[in-house]
Amino acid sequence: MAGHADELETSGRVRRRYLDRLAAGLLRGDPADALVAAAERADWQPPTTLTAVVLPESQVRPVLSLVDPRTLQLTDELAGLAAGLAVLLVPDLGDRSRGALMRTLGGRHAVAGPARPWREVRASYDRARRALHLRSGQASLDTEQHLAVLVLGADTDALADLRAQVLEPLSDLRPAAAEKLTATLRAWLLHHGRRDEIAEALFVHPQTVRYRMGQLRELYGDRLEDPDTILALTVAVGIAPPQSDEPG
């Protein structure tokens, strides 16, 4: 009996190592044939998709007990990932099961990437890793709900250059005035010029919106009617939170 138990323990450790190697190969983006061979060695039945979840190492065990048993894990240090974080690769998450996963991750300070074909899960991991800075408090984050922010933040230097370029007409104003006009411009873009909605978003009187838009039209001229300028402005100021201020 003891010998059989030892054999089972040994075979379990061996399979665990194979599963760890498979997870590492997936996150490296190893060639497809190598990944298929690694899955066969680990006696792991590939799912259709995998979703990468980055979370604190302390949360790995409790989460594993609540997800698909085929879930792969990697707690070894990974390039580009801060110490103390681990990765889970969760199989076959549809819309409903993704919602269940996010409820499971609630309060665990995790980030879930998109579902990807299992051999392409590296892309899911890369997106989750890039979104780590968007976490707030202990809340977990679903990258599928923050795609616009992730797209606009993909090249922060380019975004900063674009903002400086399209907001150049405001550069000679006092910082407080420039901030108010930038917030008004953003609300004008997002609410398609509807004055009452803009006023509500900014917590100001509609007449204040009218006054500020008059200032902006003086500064930008016909450019506020140009589709290319509108696109550039929308991208440049679209992810900034609207500013709340007193009428003025």
MARMI-529106 format. One record per residue: residue in one letter; x, y, z of N, C-alpha, C in turn. Coordinates in steps of 0.001 Angstrom, whole numbers, plus 500000, padded with zeros to 6 digits. Layout:
BEGIN
AXYZXYZXYZ...
This chain:
BEGIN
M500823498791500000500000500000500000500858501259500000A501891501221500874502761502391500954503472502631499627G503917501520499011504611501653497737503703502206496662H502434501775496661501473502282495682501219503768495899A501093504161497162500873505579497469502052506422497012D503267505889497252504456506612496813504485506754495302E504066505669494624504057505704493156503064506751492648L501881506794493283500892507781492888501377509203493137E502047509380494290502571510703494613503631511123493612T504484510171493251505541510470492279504948510808490917S503976509987490467503367510250489164502625511582489172G502034511938490329501360513224490446502329514383490319R503506514238490953504519515292490858505030515426489435V505218514275488769505708514298487392504690515021486489R503407514672486647502386515329485824502324516816486130R502487517174487404502474518584487787503587519346487066R504753518718486978505871519361486274505545519540484796Y504923518522484194504547518628482784503519519741482574L502565519835483493501560520889483383502206522269483546D503163522366484461503877523634484644504637524008483373R505276523028482759506019523297481525505077523705480402L503912523065480348502929523435479338502486524879479537A502171525249480780501751526627481059502838527613480677A504085527286481019505195528182480677505337528313479166G505191527208478438505282527251476987504178528073476362L502975527980476916501862528773476415502131530263476594L502659530637477747502908532060478003504138532570477251R505028531674476859506141532086475995505694532247474558G504574531629474210504139531624472820504890530595471993D505152529422472578505859528355471857505091527950470600P505788527341469617505123526897468382503994525911468680A503002525887467792501807525068468012502139523593468189D503047523055467361503347521620467471503994521291468805A504819522202469336505441521976470639504398521998471750L503402522874471618502356522964472635501466521729472621V501148521231471427500336520017471332501073518844471961A502365518741471690503163517657472272503235517791473785A503389519017474270503456519245475719502135518883476384A501014519194475733499705518834476286499542517319476350E500023516617475348499941515154475348500794514565476462R502002515089476650502862514587477729502224514803479096A501525515909479243500902516231480529499544515557480699D499108514803479678497791514157479724496708515202480012W496804516305479285495889517447479458495081517611478191Q493749517530478315492869517660477165492675519125476831P493181519591475698493072521019475384491621521464475243P491277522614475811489953523205475602489934523965474290T488807524553473972488735525399472778489464526711473016T489239527312474185489867528593474504490468528552475904L491371529504476128491902529759477463491826531256477738T491628531585478991491606532973479436492661533148480523A493553534103480348494598534347481344494055535242482454V494353534859483685493997535651484857495269535898485656V495612537157485866496760537520486693496222537909488065L496786537327489097496271537560490448497375537351491479P497188537828492698498195537602493739498369536105494015E499594535701494286499862534293494568498995533770495714S498703534630496686497911534201497840496489533822497459Q496046534236496264494677533944495835494580532736494918V495717532151494557495702531048493594494921529861494127R495245529405495328494605528196495857493090528361495995P492596529437496614491134529551496719490427529657495373V491051530319494397490409530440493089490413529102492362L491515528360492450491597527060491777490494526114492221S490094526230493469489050525335493976487677525669493412L487562526791492694486259527256492224486142527297490699V487206526922489997487184526995488536487392525615487932D487334525555486617487507524308485870488774523590486312P488695522281486622489886521558487084491009521469486058R490711521759484803491767521769483780492577523059483803T492214524000484663492918525278484731494397525071485011L495223525723484220496671525672484409497099526842485284Q498192526659485990498699527738486834500195527890486647L500662529082486850502095529345486799502419530379487865T503177529956488850503545530855489942505026531221489903D505777530614488963507183530994488821507281532437488337E508406533075488642508591534468488235508580534576486715L507803535513486210507678535715484774508230537078484389A508864537138483239509387538410482759508250539403482589G508435540593483130507438541639482993506330541584484015L506360540601484903505320540473485920505938540672487296A505326541521488106505881541833489425505895540606490320A506840540580491233506912539488492195505630539441493011G505233538237493378504028538065494175502769537864493361L502899537900492027501759537670491158501883536323490467A500763535710490171500724534421489490499738534512488331V499719533466487509498839533427486343498053532118486346L496755532233486117495901531074485863495427531130484422L495335529964483785494826529858482427493552529035482496V492415529717482374491106529107482646490436528689481336P490003527438481230489414526952479973487994527434479721D487695527625478446486355527722477889485386528592478673L485645529887478658484749530842479309483857531506478270G482568531199478308481593531924477505481111533134478283D480095533808477745479600535012478406479124534722479819R478328533670479977477783533367481302478867532917482264S479737532009481787480785531506482682481830532579482963R481998533524482048482921534630482328482374535491483463G481074535735483424480459536472484521480641535757485850A480496534429485831480703533653487055482151533760487527L483096533739486570484503533876486948484755535219487613M484211536298487041484451537625487618483840537734489014R482732537059489232482177537044490592483102536276491532T483672535183491039484634534417491834485857535257492168L486267536094491227487463536925491419487178538192492217G485934538445492542485580539662493256486391539848494532G486990541028494680487777541328495867489129540658495934R489575540061494835490862539332494843491974540075494100H491712541294493635492743542137493002493332541452491769A492450540823490988492878540074489807492516540826488532V493137540418487427492808540959486108492605539789485153A491480539784484454491180538719483495491339539237482076G492138538537481279492284538872479871491147538306479057P491191538446477730490139537908476863490318536411476644A489247535733476254489352534332475834490029534283474469R490970533364474322491678533175473065491820531681472774P491937531280471492492233529880471202493391529391472075W493288528182472594494176527787473688495649527954473372R496039527735472123497455527870471771497881529324471610E496911530255471661497209531681471512496944532458472796V496949531767473922496603532417475189497651533448475616R498821533420475008499816534441475305499235535843475096A498382535990474066497777537298473800496858537713474945S496159536760475529495293537054476677496133537464477878Y497233536775478094498130537117479209498731538506479024D499164538821477811499773540126477563498787541251477857R497519541060477457496532542117477709496255542253479202A496128541134479898495884541198481345497032541892482059R498254541590481642499427542202482273499452543710482033R499094544121480809499096545551480510498013546305481264A496989545589481709495873546245482395496033546272483911L497122545752484436497276545673485888497179547042486550H497653548078485874497644549412486483496240549990486609L495260549358485963493896549856486031493140549352487254R493719548418487985493039547906489179492873549015490213S491791548919490955491522549893492014491176549148493296G491896549454494379491651548777495641491860547282495490Q490955546491496061491035545037495947490120544496494851A489448545392494126488526544951493082489276544270491947S488627543283491341489180542645490156488690543364488907L489379543146487806489111543904486588488975542965485402D487933543161484614487696542414483383488149543293482222T489201542892481536489729543725480452488709543933479341E487741543029479195486730543187478155485852544416478405Q485831544915479623485047546095479959485871547390479870H487139547284479468488015548462479454488819548535478152L488238548070477064488992547984475814489407549357475296A488519550333475382488868551660474856490052552249475602V490052552129476919491162552663477714492458551943477365L492386550623477167493585549853476839494122550222475461V493220550415474514493661550806473167494331552175473210L493689553132473866494229554483473891495501554579474715G495698553660475650496896553692476471498016552804475977A497838552222474780498839551279474288500185551952474029D500170553193473586501396553957473360501241555273474107T501665555308475334501434556480476175502164557711475653D503340557520475068504067558663474511503306559278473339A502780558411472464502014558915471323500754559633471790L500104559098472819498906559742473340499229561108473933A500350561183474655500758562470475232501070563484474133D501752563030473068502061563926471951500782564401471259L499832563476471080498571563839470440497806564858471285R497767564637472602497083565581473478497713566974473381A499035567006473415499712568308473324499405568982471993Q499342568187470946499104568740469609497696569305469483V496684568520469859495311568960469614494824569978470653L495486570017471813495101570996472830495980572245472793E496795572357471758497698573507471631496951574846471662P495744574959471083495032576247471167494736576692472598L494787575779473564494525576135474960495805576427475736S496944576318475080498225576352475787498540577710476415D497966578790475890498255580115476442497319580506477590L496352579644477885495397579950478953495984579583480320R495413580193481350495785579777482703495404578314482890P496172577542483666495896576106483823494460575805484220A493911576586485149492542576316485589491547576515484449A491750577565483660490853577826482531491002576745481464A492235576347481181492477575299480198491838573982480630E491908573689481929491327572449482447489814572441482265K489161573586482555487711573673482398487305573535480934L488044574172480042487700574083478627487966572686478071T489014572028478557489287570656478126488158569733478560A487701569890479801486585569086480295485320569351479488T485086570612479150483914570966478350484017570375476953L485196570443476368485421569883475036485160568381475038R485661567714476056485437566269476150483943565959476248A483243566663477119481809566418477279481054566746475984W481485567786475297480853568158474024481006567036472999L482183566445472952482431565342472021481608564107472391L481620563763473680480962562524474108479439562627474079H478931563833474257477469564011474273476950564651472986H477781564636471953477377565080470611476763566477470621G477328567345471452476919568734471445475607569035472147R475003568041472802473724568277473482473981569040474788R473593570326474795474006571235475864473549570784477253D472286570366477377471782569979478693472545568770479250E472858567804478386473606566626478829475031567006479218I475624567922478463476976568388478793476965569072480156A475966569939480371475868570648481646475698569676482802E474885568642482593474675567643483648475962566883483948A476702566519482906477948565777483089478986566597483843L478984567924483626479987568800484241479496569466485529F478218569260485855477636569893487041477707571430486929V477388571923485761477349573367485550476018573730484895H475737575029484804474520575521484170474688575453482646P473602575178481907473710575160480442474277576449479855Q474007577581480496474563578833479991476085578845480102T476609578168481133478069578061481276478639577250480120V477931576190479749478365575389478597478374576241477338R477310577033477152477242577891475963478410578868475925Y478729579469477066479830580425477146481168579749476822R481386578587477436482669577900477201482801577429475755M481704576934475175481785576499473784482052577681472863G481567578854473225481910580046472459483402580311472515Q483994580141473705485449580312473831486196579295472970L485742578047473027486411576994472256486307577240470757R485168577741470300485021578004468869485917579170468435E486128580108469323487057581192469011488480580662468900L488841579737469787490200579198469817490467578225468666Y489471577408468330489674576373467312489164576768465934G488255577723465879487716578131464590486995576995463891D487185576907462568486489575903461757486965574483462027R488048574343462771488559572988463020487570572122463792L486679572734464572485684571950465299484605571378464382E484666571721463098483765571126462107484496570101461235D485789569940461451486608569065460606486616567645461183P486206566614460419486150565240460941487493564733461473D488592565085460803489898564620461275490246565237462626T489925566515462789490173567171464071489299566563465158I488035566294464840487123565686465816487639564322466253L488109563528465291488660562215465636489865562362466557A490792563257466209491994563442467020491643563926468422L490698564856468514490282565356469823489619564254470652T488785563448470011488095562371470729489090561378471301V490082561008470499491106560078470984491934560721472091A492284561982471909493198562643472844492574562882474206V491321563279474251490716563642475539489660562651475995G489409561633475171488292560738475453488417559937476730I489636559596477175489752558748478360489987559562479618A490068560891479502490213561719480701488875561802481405P488833561679482737487554561788483435487007563201483330P485690563343483232485121564684483158485384565445484446Q485627566736484316485917567564485467484623568134486044S484487568086487359483350568691488032483802570015488609D483048571081488380483450572366488911482218573222489095E482428574381489672481346575324489868481146576125488597P479940576641488370479728577467487187480687578637487168G481155578975485975482062580099485856482608580217484469
